[in-house]
Amino acid sequence: SDQGQYLLLSSSYTNQQSVVAVIQSETFPSTSTSGRCLTFWYVLRGNQLGRVDVNISTSQNTYMIWSLGS
């Protein structure tokens, strides 16, 4: 909603070498060339930091539009 949300993802409680979390939004209708604005904040902390990827998916393809991390 326009009021925002809060989500915490933690890999502290697993002994796996690699943990993948996927957060998926609702499906938005197509936009004009002006598009949409997505704002989010993130914190990566710990000794073995992973990465954050932001993707846009259509019915036919997925495009990575931003990435940070190793």
C-alpha positions in Angstrom: 0.0 0.0 0.0 1.1 3.6 -0.1 1.7 3.3 3.7 4.6 0.9 3.1 5.6 -2.5 4.4 8.4 -4.0 6.5 10.1 -7.4 5.8 13.0 -9.1 7.5 14.9 -11.9 5.9 17.6 -13.7 7.9 19.9 -16.6 7.1 21.0 -16.8 10.7 19.0 -20.0 11.5 20.3 -22.3 8.8 23.5 -24.2 8.2 23.2 -24.1 4.4 26.1 -22.5 2.5 23.8 -20.6 0.2 20.4 -19.1 1.0 18.2 -17.5 -1.6 15.1 -15.5 -0.8 12.7 -14.2 -3.4 10.3 -11.3 -2.7 7.7 -10.9 -5.4 5.2 -8.0 -5.8 1.8 -8.1 -7.1 1.5 -7.9 -10.9 1.1 -4.3 -12.1 -0.6 -3.4 -15.4 1.6 -2.1 -18.2 2.6 1.5 -17.9 3.3 4.3 -20.3 6.9 5.3 -21.1 7.0 7.2 -17.8 6.9 3.9 -16.0 6.6 3.4 -12.2 8.8 4.4 -9.3 10.0 1.7 -6.8 11.6 2.7 -3.6 13.1 0.3 -1.1 15.8 0.3 1.6 18.0 -2.7 2.4 20.7 -3.6 4.9 23.3 -6.4 4.3 25.3 -7.3 7.4 27.5 -10.1 8.5 30.8 -11.7 7.5 29.7 -13.4 4.2 27.4 -10.9 2.5 25.5 -12.0 -0.5 23.9 -9.7 -3.0 20.6 -7.9 -3.8 19.2 -8.1 -7.3 16.1 -6.2 -8.6 14.4 -7.8 -11.6 11.5 -6.9 -13.7 9.5 -9.9 -15.2 7.1 -9.9 -18.1 5.1 -12.8 -19.3 8.1 -13.7 -21.6 11.3 -12.5 -20.0 13.0 -11.4 -16.8 15.4 -8.4 -16.8 17.8 -7.6 -14.0 17.7 -3.8 -13.6 19.9 -3.4 -10.6 22.3 -5.5 -8.5 24.6 -4.9 -5.6 27.0 -7.3 -3.8 29.4 -10.1 -4.6 
